[in-house]
Amino acid sequence: MPFTSRTKDRAASRFEMRLTTSERVQFREEADLAGISISELVRKRAFSKTIHAATDLVMIRELRRLKDWSRLIYAMSGKAQLAEQWRYRDTETLGTAILGDGN
């Protein structure tokens, strides 16, 4: 896991806390999912900052890449209008898959 240096606002003091084994495992799993250290996870939670899962960001980037490729393929095949229809249909399908059908 790569760590970035925060030269302007470097943490200068230590804070220790006791955790059960299961709590530490849970912190480790959540930090790994977000791609950050346990310390960074605790700091973000303590100050109510948003924590994004690294896998979500990777998935969003990949979906955008695939969308761009599909538009290019349809545009090159002379079916640009069809590409727009597919774009809206796929957006609705993807939204339904992510958010559910509203029930």
N, C-alpha and C positions, 0 to 999 in steps of 0.2 A: 504494500500500500504506500503510494508516494505521499510524502508530507511536504507541505509548503511552508516556507519561512515567512513569518509575520514580523518583519524588521521594525515597522513603525509602531506596532502595538503588541510587543512581545510580552507574553505572560511571565511575570517575574516572581510570583509567589506560588507556593504549593498548598493544596488543600487535600487532606486525606479523609476518606470516609469508609465505613465498614459496610460490606455487602454480603449477602448470602451467596452461596455458589450459584444458585439458580438466577439470582439477580444479575450477577456478573456475566453469566452466559447470555442472558437476555440483552444486556447492554452490548456485549461483543457482537451478537447477531445483528442487532439494529445498526450498530456502527459499521459493520461490514457491508450491510445492505446499502447504506448511504455512502460508503466509500470514504469514511472519515474515522479518526481515532475516537476512542471512548471519551477522552478528555474533551474533544471538540463536540461530541454528541451531548455530553452533560452541560457544557457551556451554552450550547444552542437551546437546550431544553430549559435551562435555568432562566434565560432571558427571553423566552417565548419566541425564538426565531424559527423560521420554517426549515424543516429538514426534508430534503428531496432524496429519494432513493436513486442511486446511481443507475440502476437498471432501467428505471423509468426514463431517464434522460437519454440513455442509449437507445431504447425502444422508439422514443419520439424521433430521434435523429434518423434512425433506420426507416421508419414509416415515411418521413418526409423525403428521403432519398428515393424510395420506391415510387412514391407519388410522382416525383419529378421524372423518373425514367418512364413511367407509364404514359405521362403526357407527351414526352418526346417521341415515343414509339408510335402513338396514335397520330401525332402531328406529321411525322415523317411518312406515314402510310396514307396521308390525304384524308384522314377521318377526324379532323380537329373538332368538328361539331360533336361527333360521337364521344370523343375524349372528354368534353365538358359534361356530357350526360353521365358518363361513367364516374366522373369526379364527384358529382353531387350524389349519385346513388351510393358510391363507396363510402362517402363521408357519413351519410345517414346510417349505413350498415355498420360502420366502425363505431359511430356514436352509440348505436343500440347495443352493440357487443360490449362496449366499455361500461355504459351507464345502465344497461338493462332496458327492458321495454316499458318501464314506468309503473309496473304493478307492484 
